[in-house]
Amino acid sequence: MGCLVRFLLLLFIVIPIIEMWLLIKVGGLIGALPTIALVLLTAMVGLALLRQQGFSTLMRGRSKLESGELPAMEMIEGLVLAVSGALLLTPGFFTDALGFAGLLPFSRRWLVSRLLAQGRIVDASYHASVTDRVHREEGGSSRPSGDGGDTIEGEFRRED
């Protein structure tokens, strides 16, 4: 935990310094007003791209849910898109570059696949049914021990 705090503190110190340095350099080359206009333009383009990519990810996730699959990739992509959007709203070129990297589908999918490789995703309904079956085979009740509540199985159908 202490290592994470030190890393985040370092990020909060280093990133603003990089941003100031880049803004001063670019402002010195093209002037103050064009630099401000460029920062605003990258934010607007980034937000338009965020909207398009977010909608696309949402539709893919919804499609997976409707087919009964776990939309793990889409959920992580949504998180990456949210962080990328926040980075694009932060004034500066370095955070914009990071934000655009999170918005571009190929780099975002590469990052998400790396994140998924580090973690473990479990389908809770599958896990519960396997636990329940194993528990019954060992001579226990049909309810897993320790949950303290009643489990009622059934079907749900919405009629509007």
N, C-alpha and C positions, 0 to 999 in steps of 0.2 A: 504494500500500500504506500509506503514511504517513497518508493522508487517512482510510482505513478505520479505522486504529488510533485516530486522534484522535476519530472519530465514535463508536466503541465505548466509548472512555474517557468521552466526554461522556454517553453513554447510561447507563453504570454509575454516574455521579455524579448525573445529573438524575433518573432514574427513582426511586431510593430517596428522594430529597428530596420528589418529588411524592407518593410513597406515604406518607411520614411526615406530610406536611402534610394529606393527605386523611384519614388515620386519626385525627389529632388533631382535625380539624374535625368528623368524624362522631362521634367519641367524645365531644366536647363537646356535641353536639346530643342524642344518644340514650344516652350513658353507655358505660362501658368494656365491661361484659359483653355488652350487646346488639351492640356493634360487633364483638367477637370472635365472637359467634354468627353475625352476618351474614357475616363473612369465611369462617367454616367452612361456612355454608350455600351460599355462592356456589361454594366449592370442590367440594362434594358434587354440586350441580346441574350444574356444569360437567363434572365427571368422568363423570356419567351421560350427558350430552349427547355428550361425547367418545367414549364407548363406542359409542353408537348411530350417530353420524356416521362413526366409524372403520370399523365393520362394514359400513355402507352403501357407503362408498368402496371397501373391500376387495372387496365383491361386484361392484361395477361394473367395477373393474380386472380381476378374474378373468374376468368375462364378455367384456371386450374382448380379453383374451389368448386365450380359447377361440375367439373369432371371427377371430383372426389380426391384430387391430389392436394398435397401440402404445398402451398406457395412460398416455400422458404426463400428461394432466390429472389422472388419479387418483394418479399417483406424486407429483406436486407437491402435490396436496391432502393426501396422507398426511404429507408433510413439514410443511405448514402446520398440520395437526391435531396433530402431535407438538409443535411449538413452542407452539401454543395450550394444549395440556395442561400443558406446563411453566409457562406463564404463569399458568394457573389454580391451580397448586399453590403459586405464590409468594404469600405473604400480602399482601393489599392490594387496593384497589378499582381503581386505574389498570391494573394488570396483568390483573386479572379482566376489565375492559372490553375490553382488547386480546385476551385469550384468547377471550372470548365472540364477538368479531367474527370470529375465525378459525374458530369452530365453526359459526356460522350459515351455512347453505348459500349464500345469495345473496351475502353479503359475501366468503365464502371463494372462491367461483367467480369473482367479480369480481377479487379479488387474484391468483388463479392465472392468469386470462386475461391480466392485466397482466404477470405474470412470464413467461408463455410468449411474449408478444409481444416481450419484451426478449431472449429467447434463441433458440436454434436447436436443434431436435430432429431427429436423423438416425436413420433406421432402419438399423442397422449391417448387417443382412443384405442389404438393398437396395443399400446403398453398396458392399459387398464384391462383389456380383454385377455391378454396373455397372463397377466398377474392373477386375474380372477380364475382362469381355467387351471393354472398351476395350483392355486390355493385349494380349489375344489378337489383336484386329483390327490392332494395330500391329506384329504379327509376333513378339511375345514368347511365352513359355511360358504355359500355362494358369494358372500360379501367379503372383500379383503379386510384383514384385521387392521384395526387402528384408525379407521376413518370416522367411526363414531356416529354415522348417520345412516339413514335408510336409502337404499338404492332401488329406484323404481325404473324398470325397463319398459319401454313402450315406443310407439311411433307418434309422430306429430304431423298433422296436415293442416295447413292454413286455408281457411275458406273465407274469401272476401265477398 
